[in-house]
Amino acid sequence: MAHAPVGPAEKEAPSTLRAFFGAAAALRRESWGNLWGYVFIAPAISLYLVFNFWVLIRGFLMAFTNYRFLVPDSNWAWNGLRNYQLILRDHFFWDALVISLTYILMLLPAMIIIALVVAVLIWRAPVGGGFFRWLVYLPVILPISVSMLLWQQIYNPQYGYLDSLLQGFGMAHPPDWLGDAQYALAAVAAASIWRSFGFSTLLFLVGLYGIAVDLFEAASIDGASGLQQLWHISLPLLRPTFALVLVLQIGLLYGTQEVLLLTNGGPANATLTIGFYIYQVAFTEGDLRLGYAAAMSLVVGLIMIGFTALALRYLRGEPA
């Protein structure tokens, strides 16, 4: 039986399929790269999944339970939105949230201004930039227990460095910085600024080093002063860096470690931040209500997500 002649389209079909599958295989190899790379990062990914991702998932699920560590029968007892109804009536939660908002308003603007000024000074320094970068980052890498112990000695009302300095300037009775409710929160914020501003300084330095030198040279030729260059060139181009600093430092809202090490929430709950209140509910008070503490953490996390969205929207100029 005679076969019909094979047309050009039928001859090109197998070669077209081979080319398609060959391109797909090449793309797959390019996307995956060297599989040994994934083998090497597998331990780090495993640790992240176990100690970070799983903890987040477990905490989210726990926020809808009546999990009380010292009550065995309550483990993972689902209670729906009961925790959030309790939050609405918990005046300690709202008082602690107000204190935390006051604390972050004391801390963030001052830290950003200090970090920006220090970054500009280092950026403009003709020599010693590497040394000064190391110097401002040193408080960040110190253990927080060491940092707060240092500030305890600075604030000590009997032999502290700060009160001794003020007495030397003629102040007969300097305040008890950590023992007076009027000053305690500001004192904790100052310690936190010292410990945290180095990280923000390095972020601003990265942003400054990324600005093209040609812009400043052109502005200098046009007669712009250094302050005018900073205001009209550096600051507008640093808007993404400002957004990044705010997003990365918003976690200071909790204020848990600093308060725990300096004031333990006192005096008279003047430094009872939301993070420290959650810590108390989960680990030190009553039957250790981990489910309720997780629900409070979820609410605070949603507040921080909203703040992050606003920062990205208005500082980066992009829709959140």
C-alpha positions in Angstrom: 0.0 0.0 0.0 1.5 3.3 -1.0 2.2 5.8 1.8 1.4 9.5 1.4 4.5 11.7 1.1 5.6 13.3 4.3 5.2 17.1 4.1 7.7 19.7 5.5 5.5 20.3 8.6 5.6 16.7 9.6 9.4 16.6 9.1 9.9 19.7 11.3 7.6 18.5 14.1 10.1 16.1 15.8 12.9 18.6 15.5 10.7 21.3 17.0 9.8 19.1 19.9 13.4 18.1 20.5 14.4 21.8 20.5 11.5 22.6 23.0 12.4 19.8 25.4 16.1 20.7 25.1 15.4 24.3 26.0 13.2 23.2 28.9 16.0 21.0 30.2 18.5 23.8 29.9 16.2 26.2 31.7 15.6 23.6 34.5 19.4 23.1 34.9 19.9 26.9 35.0 17.1 27.4 37.5 18.3 24.7 39.9 22.0 25.3 39.3 24.4 23.1 41.0 22.5 20.6 43.2 25.5 20.5 45.6 24.7 24.0 46.6 21.3 22.9 47.9 23.0 20.1 49.7 25.3 22.6 51.5 22.5 24.9 52.5 20.2 22.0 53.6 21.4 22.1 57.3 20.7 25.9 57.5 17.3 25.5 55.9 16.5 22.6 58.2 17.4 24.7 61.3 15.3 27.6 60.0 12.3 25.4 59.4 12.6 23.7 62.8 13.4 26.8 65.0 11.7 29.6 63.1 9.0 28.6 60.6 7.6 25.8 62.7 7.6 28.0 65.8 5.6 30.7 63.9 3.0 28.1 62.7 2.8 26.6 66.2 2.4 30.0 67.8 -0.3 31.0 65.3 -2.3 27.8 66.1 -1.7 28.2 69.8 -3.3 31.7 69.7 -6.7 30.1 69.2 -6.4 27.7 72.1 -6.6 27.7 75.9 -3.1 26.3 76.3 -2.0 26.6 79.9 1.4 25.0 80.6 0.6 24.0 84.2 -2.8 22.6 83.4 -2.2 19.3 81.5 -5.7 18.9 80.3 -5.8 22.3 78.6 -3.1 21.6 76.0 -4.4 22.6 72.6 -8.0 23.0 73.9 -9.5 25.0 71.0 -11.4 28.0 72.2 -11.9 30.0 69.0 -11.9 33.8 69.5 -12.2 33.6 73.3 -8.6 34.9 73.8 -9.4 38.0 71.7 -12.5 38.7 73.7 -10.3 38.6 76.8 -7.9 41.0 75.2 -10.6 43.5 74.6 -11.3 43.5 78.3 -7.7 43.3 79.5 -6.8 46.8 80.7 -3.2 45.6 81.4 -2.8 44.7 77.7 -4.0 48.2 76.6 -2.0 50.0 79.2 1.1 48.0 78.2 0.4 48.8 74.5 0.2 52.5 75.2 3.5 52.3 77.2 5.1 50.5 74.2 3.9 53.1 71.7 5.3 55.8 74.0 8.5 53.9 74.2 8.9 53.4 70.5 8.1 57.1 69.9 10.9 58.0 72.2 13.2 55.5 70.7 12.8 55.4 66.9 13.0 59.1 65.9 16.0 59.7 68.2 17.8 56.6 67.0 17.1 57.4 63.3 18.5 61.0 63.7 21.5 59.8 65.6 22.2 57.0 63.1 21.8 59.4 60.1 24.1 62.0 61.6 26.8 59.5 62.5 26.5 57.9 59.1 27.0 61.2 57.3 30.0 62.0 59.5 31.6 58.6 58.8 30.8 59.0 55.1 32.5 62.4 55.0 35.4 61.3 57.1 38.6 61.5 55.0 40.4 58.7 57.0 39.4 56.1 59.6 36.1 55.1 58.1 36.6 51.4 58.7 37.5 52.0 62.4 34.5 54.3 63.0 32.2 51.7 61.4 33.5 49.1 63.7 33.2 51.4 66.7 29.5 52.3 66.1 28.6 48.6 65.5 30.3 47.4 68.7 27.2 47.9 70.9 25.2 45.8 68.5 27.4 42.7 68.8 27.7 42.9 72.5 25.4 40.5 74.4 22.4 42.4 75.6 23.0 41.2 79.2 26.4 42.9 79.1 25.0 46.1 77.5 22.2 46.4 80.1 24.6 45.6 83.0 26.7 48.5 81.8 23.7 50.8 81.8 22.7 49.7 85.2 26.1 50.9 86.4 25.6 54.2 84.5 22.2 54.7 86.1 23.1 53.6 89.6 21.8 56.3 92.0 24.6 55.8 94.6 27.8 55.5 92.5 26.6 55.6 88.9 28.6 57.5 86.3 25.7 59.7 85.2 24.7 60.9 88.6 28.4 61.5 89.5 28.7 63.6 86.4 25.6 65.6 87.2 26.8 66.2 90.8 30.0 67.4 89.4 28.1 70.0 87.5 26.3 71.2 90.6 23.1 69.1 90.8 22.8 68.1 94.4 20.1 65.4 94.0 20.2 63.7 90.6 17.1 61.6 89.8 16.9 57.9 90.3 16.8 57.1 86.6 15.5 53.5 86.9 13.6 53.9 90.2 11.5 57.0 89.4 8.4 56.4 87.2 8.9 59.8 85.6 12.3 58.9 84.1 12.4 55.1 83.9 10.9 54.6 80.5 13.1 57.3 78.9 16.1 55.7 80.6 15.3 52.3 79.1 14.8 54.0 75.7 18.2 55.7 75.9 19.9 52.4 76.7 18.1 50.8 73.7 19.1 53.6 71.4 22.8 53.1 72.3 22.5 49.4 71.7 20.6 49.6 68.4 21.7 52.8 66.5 24.9 51.1 65.1 22.8 48.8 62.9 20.8 51.6 61.5 24.0 53.6 61.0 25.5 50.9 58.7 22.2 50.8 56.7 22.4 54.5 56.1 26.1 54.2 55.2 25.2 51.5 52.6 22.6 53.9 51.2 25.0 56.9 51.1 27.8 54.8 49.4 25.2 53.8 46.8 24.5 57.4 45.7 26.4 58.4 42.5 29.3 60.8 43.2 28.4 62.6 40.0 25.3 64.1 41.6 27.3 65.7 44.3 30.0 67.0 41.9 27.3 68.5 39.7 25.6 70.1 42.7 29.0 71.5 43.9 29.6 73.1 40.5 26.2 74.7 40.7 27.2 76.2 44.1 25.2 73.9 46.4 26.5 73.7 50.0 27.0 70.5 51.9 23.8 71.0 53.8 21.9 71.7 50.6 23.3 68.5 49.0 22.3 66.5 52.0 18.7 67.9 52.0 18.1 67.8 48.2 20.1 64.8 47.1 21.0 62.5 50.0 17.8 62.5 51.9 15.4 62.0 49.0 17.6 59.1 47.7 17.7 57.6 51.1 13.9 57.1 51.3 14.1 53.3 50.7 16.8 53.1 53.4 14.5 55.0 55.9 11.8 52.5 55.1 14.2 49.6 55.7 15.3 51.0 59.0 11.8 51.4 60.2 10.8 47.9 59.1 13.8 46.3 60.7 13.6 48.2 64.0 9.9 48.1 64.6 10.5 45.0 66.7 11.8 47.3 69.4 8.2 48.0 70.1 8.2 44.9 72.3 11.0 46.2 74.6 11.1 42.8 76.4 14.8 42.2 77.1 15.8 45.8 78.0 12.9 46.1 80.5 13.6 42.6 81.9 17.2 43.4 82.6 16.9 47.0 83.7 13.6 47.6 85.6 11.6 44.3 85.5 8.5 46.4 84.5 8.8 48.8 87.4 8.6 51.2 89.1 4.8 50.9 89.5 4.4 49.3 86.0 5.9 52.5 84.4 8.0 50.4 82.1 5.5 47.5 81.6 5.8 47.2 77.8 3.7 44.9 75.8 6.5 42.5 75.2 7.3 42.2 78.9 3.6 41.8 79.7 3.3 38.9 77.2 6.5 37.4 78.8 4.9 37.6 82.3 1.6 36.0 81.2 3.5 33.2 79.4 6.3 32.4 81.7 6.0 33.9 85.2 2.4 34.4 86.3 -0.4 32.0 87.2 -0.7 28.8 85.3 1.4 30.1 82.4 -1.2 30.9 79.8 0.7 30.3 76.6 -2.4 30.4 74.5 -3.4 33.8 75.6 0.1 35.1 75.3 0.3 33.8 71.7 -3.0 35.6 71.0 -1.6 38.9 72.3 1.6 38.4 70.2 -0.6 37.8 67.2 -2.4 41.1 67.8 0.8 43.0 68.2 2.2 41.3 65.1 -0.7 42.5 63.1 -0.2 46.1 64.4 3.5 45.9 63.3 2.5 44.5 59.9 0.2 47.5 59.5 3.0 49.9 60.4 5.3 48.2 58.0 2.8 48.5 55.2 2.5 52.2 55.8 6.2 52.7 56.0 6.7 50.9 52.7 3.9 52.8 51.0 4.9 56.4 52.0 8.6 56.1 52.2 9.3 54.0 49.2 6.6 55.7 47.1 5.0 52.3 46.2 1.7 50.9 47.0 1.8 48.6 50.0 
